[in-house]
């Protein structure tokens, strides 16, 4: 178990990870599932793994810095193994205006003379829902 714990601590030292990411990493390194569970429980007890905090940090970073929409953020957290209730709780705890984020993206792209369909598709691929995408594009058209 000491070897598995050292591997886990080294893996966590680079950046925050979810419980699933750590379990997958240790499993790929050939650690038994029993040892993985012991290590994960111990590290959760120390506070080194906390999916709730991870979700809040992830949402904050990806909404503010990466300018991603809520759907893309949810999908990325799902891929990392964060449970839906923890994601919902994290979104509720943060006050992020995704309409403003979508507007910022449209303003950036508008300078390159994109069509309505190109802007709409761009926002949808970035994880914004139909309403945020339409409102941001219409808001920008009103300013012109």
Secondary structure as UniProt FT lines:
FT   HELIX           2..14
FT   HELIX           19..28
FT   TURN            29..30
FT   HELIX           33..46
FT   HELIX           51..64
FT   HELIX           70..79
FT   TURN            80..81
FT   HELIX           84..93
FT   HELIX           98..110
FT   TURN            111..113
FT   HELIX           116..125
FT   TURN            126..127
FT   HELIX           130..143
//
